Amino acid sequence: MLDSPLDPLSSVVTLLKPAVSVSKMVEAGGQWLVQRHDMVAPFYCAMVEGQCRLHVIGRDPVTLRAGDFVLIPHLQGFTMSSEVPPPPHVPRLPLETGPGQFRLGAAEAPVDMRALVGHCSFDTPAKSLLVSLLPEMIHVSDQNRLTALVPVIHEETRADRPGRGLILERLLEVLLIEALRSDQATTLPPGLLRGLSDPQLSGALQRIHAEPGSPLSVSELAKAAGMSRSGFFERFRRQVGRAPLQYAIEWRMALAKTLLRQGGLTISEIALKVGYGSASAFGLAFVRHEGLSPGAFANKIRG
């Protein structure tokens, strides 16, 4: 849980609690193709050498080249292939050549593509909300800090050393933050990153995230942004994709669900931490948002 105020991006990534599920070095040569469907998992790829085509379900295909990095916070399925894919009848299964190492394409073909590929999970009961605040896909080039992090994560997944889980969690947090803040604000869809790139809205977002237990109003947030109430409301909704108080309530609920799963606090204590004056007021808001009471949610998520 967040023990001290963090900036909005850091607080979202920390609450996501990322954990590595798969990390592998993929080599390929000749014509090759690999497909995955119904994954519902975060995905990242750092191109080490050569190039390939990536087609994510619901998006236009992109060409990945050496030095490129891709992050997809919620991947449902994708196809990766050589620039010219093989005919449909050619076997497509990858060959495992060692721990965490896979080969694609004909065995006799020289290797012309290498990539570090990873899948991770978000261990949070507020996953759907938090992921919705992020871009659907980040694709950046020549970001040395990013491409340096992925091999470290890959190496750590192969080792069985003390502190492995905590180190991987922290490395993934850094990887996600680096990737998310590397994208150009002008190309971002409405969401948290686009709001943070707006100098007048970033302060309001900072306050919402840093002070979830404090009373908030559109007028107060507009004043902090140096804008009129109506101008602030419309700009926030346009840039972030939600009305200001809707965003604040959703963030409070994300925190509340995390606290409820952790246990150790009463409903009244959680209510105060997320901005409600009583357990009953919090309970009514929680039922409206989640469809069940805080106690029922806690029992369900812990079970």
C-alpha positions, 0 to 999 in steps of 0.5 A, spaced: 500 500 500 502 507 498 505 509 505 507 516 503 504 520 497 507 519 490 506 522 484 500 520 480 503 515 475 508 512 480 502 511 485 498 507 479 504 503 477 505 501 485 498 499 486 498 495 480 503 490 483 506 488 477 509 481 477 513 477 471 510 471 469 514 469 463 521 472 460 524 469 454 529 471 449 526 469 442 531 468 436 528 467 429 530 466 422 527 465 415 520 465 414 516 465 421 510 466 425 507 466 432 500 467 434 497 468 441 490 469 443 485 470 449 491 472 453 488 478 457 495 479 460 500 485 459 506 484 454 512 488 453 518 486 447 525 489 446 528 488 439 535 487 440 537 485 433 533 485 426 526 487 425 519 483 425 512 485 424 507 485 430 499 485 429 496 486 436 488 485 435 484 491 434 490 495 432 494 496 425 500 492 424 507 495 426 514 494 424 519 493 430 526 494 429 532 494 433 532 499 439 524 499 439 520 497 445 513 496 446 509 495 452 501 493 452 498 494 458 492 489 457 494 484 451 488 480 448 492 477 443 497 478 437 501 475 431 508 476 430 512 474 424 517 475 419 516 481 414 514 476 409 510 471 413 510 463 411 505 460 408 499 457 412 501 450 412 508 451 415 509 449 422 509 455 427 511 452 434 517 455 437 523 450 439 525 451 446 533 451 445 534 452 453 531 455 459 528 462 457 530 461 450 526 460 444 527 459 436 522 461 431 523 459 423 527 453 420 532 451 424 537 451 418 536 459 417 541 464 419 538 468 425 536 475 423 532 477 429 533 477 436 528 480 441 527 479 449 519 478 450 516 478 457 509 477 460 507 480 466 501 480 471 498 485 475 496 483 482 491 488 484 483 488 485 483 494 481 486 492 475 481 494 470 480 501 472 488 502 473 489 499 466 484 503 463 488 510 465 493 508 461 495 508 453 493 501 450 500 501 447 506 504 447 511 504 442 518 507 442 525 507 439 532 508 441 530 509 449 536 506 452 534 506 459 528 502 457 532 497 453 537 496 458 532 494 463 529 488 459 535 484 459 536 485 467 529 483 468 530 477 464 537 475 467 533 475 474 527 471 472 533 465 470 536 466 477 534 463 484 537 468 488 534 471 495 530 477 494 528 475 487 520 477 487 521 484 490 527 485 485 523 483 479 517 487 482 521 493 483 524 492 476 518 492 473 515 498 476 521 502 473 520 499 466 513 501 466 514 508 469 520 509 464 515 506 458 509 510 460 513 517 460 517 516 454 511 516 449 509 523 446 504 527 449 501 529 443 500 522 441 496 520 447 489 518 448 485 521 453 487 518 460 492 519 466 498 521 462 495 526 457 492 529 463 499 529 467 502 532 460 497 538 461 501 543 466 494 546 468 491 539 470 497 536 473 497 539 479 489 537 480 491 530 479 497 530 484 492 533 489 487 527 487 492 522 488 496 525 494 490 527 498 485 521 497 482 522 504 481 530 503 474 533 501 475 535 494 470 539 489 471 541 482 471 549 485 477 547 489 481 543 483 479 549 478 482 554 483 488 550 484 489 549 476 488 557 475 482 556 471 474 557 471 470 552 474 467 550 467 473 551 463 477 546 468 471 541 468 471 541 460 478 540 459 479 535 465 474 531 461 477 532 455 484 530 457 483 525 462 477 522 459 473 522 465 469 528 469 474 530 475 470 528 481 468 521 477 476 520 477 477 522 484 471 517 486 474 511 482 481 513 485 478 512 492 475 506 490 481 503 487 485 504 494 479 502 498 479 495 494 486 494 495 486 496 503 480 491 503 484 485 500 490 487 505 486 487 511 488 489 518 483 496 518 476 496 520 471 499 515 471 505 518 478 506 518 478 505 510 472 510 510 476 515 513 483 514 508 479 514 502 475 521 504 468 518 507 466 521 514 463 514 516 463 507 514 455 508 512 457 513 507 463 509 504 459 503 504 453 506 500 458 509 495 462 502 495 455 499 493 454 504 488 460 503 485 462 495 485 455 492 486 456 489 493 458 492 500 465 493 502 465 487 507 462 482 502 468 484 497 473 483 502 470 476 503 470 475 496 477 477 494 480 474 500 477 467 499 
